[in-house]
Amino acid sequence: MRGVTTVAVLLGVTSVISGCSLLSSQEDTQTTAATESLQFLFADAPSAPDRETLTQFPYPVTYVQFAKGGSTGPRTILVLAATGTHGQYWFSAGNEALVLWQGRVIRSSQLQVENRLHTDNLHADPLACYLTSTSAPATQKDDPCAGSWSRTIQLKRPVANFNPHQPQYEIVSLELQSQLQRNGRDISETGTASEVIGGDVGASYDFTNSYRLSTDGNYVISSRQWLSPRHGYVELEMVNLAQPNAPRGEVQTTDFKVPINAFKGSGAEPRLREFVEAMQPEFYPDSYWPGLRIHSDKLDQRFAAKRAGMIKRLRMLVATYEHDKNTKLAQAAKQLLNDFQQWPLRASYVHGIDPAQMRVTLKHNPLLNSHDANEAYEIVLAEAGTQQLGLQTKAQDLPEYLTERWQIQPDGSVRQLHAHVKQTAEQPGIVLTSIAERYLPKGFRDINAQLAMFLQHWNYAASVQESAQ
């Protein structure tokens, strides 16, 4: 992690420390001291400050170090910038971040090589159970928290044959299975992370995590945790502790409305972060941030007109194939038309955000101005499932050479897939199989890219509701 002083992080941390905008003289002094200490900590020093120095600062700090194989990275520090119902956000000076929940790393942000976007099933994490237990068990047999735990993590990493001039990334899922047990203040976790590609088990990674509890058992004060295949382990050693997170139940779809009259005439237009912080009960540590969508009634109206235009264009494509007596491709075009009319689409201003970067960059903290909605904005976070859409080559007796595939990920990124690329079984997002560009008539050769742009607005919340019924 870099050692560059970043004003945004300093402001974020000091705002958490102060707690309000109107400060007493005492609070002013504390805030100034905090800012000065952060500037000291994040200076380009050859090594992290010693523990005695860090304990004097009035906010939570942790040492952090990455280790993979026999290689260990430099030891540096993170400071706590925010905490809430969806995690504790620990930042470096360069805006890299780790997000923790009940002592476990659940997300990362702005790390090089790859980042963990999501960890699910956190309500069943045995580590959280240990932190809320009143005492250590006398024997392993008496341990109510010991046992196996399954979850899925999602990683965002560069695609194979990555081109830095045209960067593309993919979101991949890994299935993790682990076993936890406690011995006094020490908790050990052994497990395996597996990737399934095209129905076959691909790479697997064995890991051993360790956690050290505080004397009262309420905090994880040091840990060594497997983060991802390309990063290996992250080692954390808490210096000044943060308050532990209160337990949360099983994640629910987040869906709430922000009335326009709530901020009309209030001066500066609000941004997303204000509503996220004001509506903390709506969010969970395993809320699916790549699936965040912002809708409005006015946007729905504009999108309906665009969709009607696309339906007209697909009908023209069917008619063109029928005129040319190309029966097979006419049937394929009809299938695309029928499917398009059934797709649960709803226009959104954004396609996922990084909640850590929402605190420090405008890109992930969009403006909600009073002119883009008639009555209200709707903010939705829903889990993104796996969807295979479009032409079914075997069912329709359609040769594969007549088709091409496009991938639309929950964060809105779009790329055309090469024929040899296989999908992971749980890879989130949509794969569209459509008519290959070289077999599309002149004037229609951009139609696959346009369909992919419509699929950026897939309503994952509607898909979740359908699967629950």
Secondary structure, 3 states (H helix, E strand, C coil): CCCCCCHHHHHHHHHHHHCCCCCCHHHHHHHHHHHHHHHHHCCCCCCCCCHHHHCCCCCCEEEEEEEECCEECCCEEEEEEEEECCEEEEECCCCCEEEEECCEEEEEECCCCCEEEEECCHHHCHHHHHHHCCCCCCCHHHCCCCEEEEEEEEEEEECCCCCCCCCCEEEEEEEEEEEEEEECCEEEEEEEEEEEECCEEEEEEEEEEEEEECCCCCCEEEEEEEEECCCEEEEEEEEECCCCCCCCCCCCCEEEEEEHHHCCCCCCCCEHHHHHHHCHHHCCCCCCHHHEEEEEHHHHHHHHHHHHHHHHHHHHHHHHHHHCCCHHHHHHHHHHHHHHHHCCECCCCCCCCCCCHHHCCCCCCCECCCCCCCCEEEEEECCCCEEEEECCCCCCCCCHHHEEEEEECCCCCEEEECCCCCCECCCCEEEEEEECHHHCCCCCCCHHHHHHHHHCCECHHHHHHHHHC
